[in-house]
Amino acid sequence: MPLSHLADRLVHLAYDPGISPKGGGLPGLSVLKTVVNSINMFGLVAVVGSLAVSLGVWAWGHHSGGHQAEANGKKGAVVSAGAALGLGAANGVVAFFSNLGSQVQ
């Protein structure tokens, strides 16, 4: 591969297209935001239900001597708590990595 061809490829890779996220560029953006907010809320409501069921299974397993049910209830409670953490932090995590990605040069 000639050196000039390699230099041309490096210049092409270093080209800045000048693209950055901006709101209001496409129709329906507000509708999409509303849909995503509703999905997030639906997820949080589902997590509350799964946490309640998991805690009930945990208590039932503990009091009935069902070690498998108790372990599954504990596991479900931890997974529910993790899902709530992920749903609540989703916007911040995306904003953090988007900001971090915009600093790459």
C-alpha positions in Angstrom: 0.0 0.0 0.0 1.6 3.3 -1.0 2.2 5.8 1.8 0.1 8.5 0.1 -2.9 6.2 0.0 -2.6 5.5 3.7 -2.3 9.2 4.4 -5.5 9.8 2.4 -7.4 7.2 4.4 -6.2 8.7 7.7 -7.4 12.2 6.6 -10.7 10.6 5.6 -11.0 9.0 9.1 -10.3 12.3 10.8 -13.0 14.1 8.9 -15.5 15.8 11.2 -19.0 15.5 9.7 -20.3 18.2 12.1 -23.3 16.2 13.4 -24.7 16.7 16.9 -28.1 15.8 18.4 -30.6 18.6 18.3 -34.2 18.6 19.3 -37.0 19.7 16.9 -35.5 18.4 13.7 -38.0 15.7 13.0 -41.7 15.7 13.3 -43.1 13.5 16.1 -40.2 13.9 18.5 -42.5 15.0 21.3 -44.8 12.0 20.6 -41.8 9.7 20.8 -40.7 11.2 24.1 -44.2 10.7 25.5 -44.2 7.1 24.4 -40.8 6.4 25.9 -41.8 8.1 29.2 -45.0 5.9 29.2 -42.9 2.8 28.6 -40.6 3.7 31.5 -43.6 4.3 33.8 -45.1 1.0 32.8 -41.8 -0.7 33.6 -41.7 0.9 37.0 -45.3 -0.1 37.8 -44.5 -3.7 36.7 -41.4 -3.7 38.9 -43.5 -2.6 41.9 -45.8 -5.6 41.2 -42.9 -8.0 40.8 -41.2 -6.8 44.0 -44.5 -7.3 45.9 -44.9 -10.8 44.6 -41.2 -11.7 45.2 -41.4 -10.4 48.8 -44.6 -12.4 49.3 -42.9 -15.6 48.0 -39.9 -14.9 50.1 -42.0 -14.6 53.3 -44.2 -17.6 52.4 -41.1 -19.7 51.7 -39.5 -18.7 55.0 -42.6 -19.4 57.1 -43.5 -22.7 55.4 -40.0 -24.1 55.3 -39.8 -24.0 51.5 -36.2 -23.2 51.0 -36.5 -23.2 47.2 -39.4 -20.7 47.4 -37.5 -18.6 49.8 -34.4 -18.5 47.6 -36.6 -17.6 44.5 -38.3 -14.8 46.5 -35.0 -13.4 47.5 -33.7 -13.6 43.9 -36.8 -12.0 42.6 -36.5 -9.1 45.1 -32.9 -8.5 44.1 -33.8 -8.6 40.4 -36.7 -6.2 40.9 -34.5 -3.8 42.8 -32.0 -3.9 40.0 -34.7 -3.3 37.4 -36.0 -0.3 39.4 -32.4 1.0 39.6 -31.9 0.6 35.8 -35.2 2.1 34.9 -34.7 5.1 37.2 -31.1 5.7 36.1 -31.7 5.1 32.3 -31.9 8.8 31.4 -28.9 9.7 33.4 -26.8 6.8 32.1 -27.6 7.6 28.5 -26.9 11.3 29.2 -23.6 10.5 30.8 -22.3 8.3 28.0 -23.7 10.7 25.3 -21.7 13.5 27.0 -18.7 11.2 27.3 -19.0 10.2 23.6 -19.2 13.9 22.5 -15.9 14.6 24.1 -14.1 12.0 21.9 -12.0 13.8 19.3 
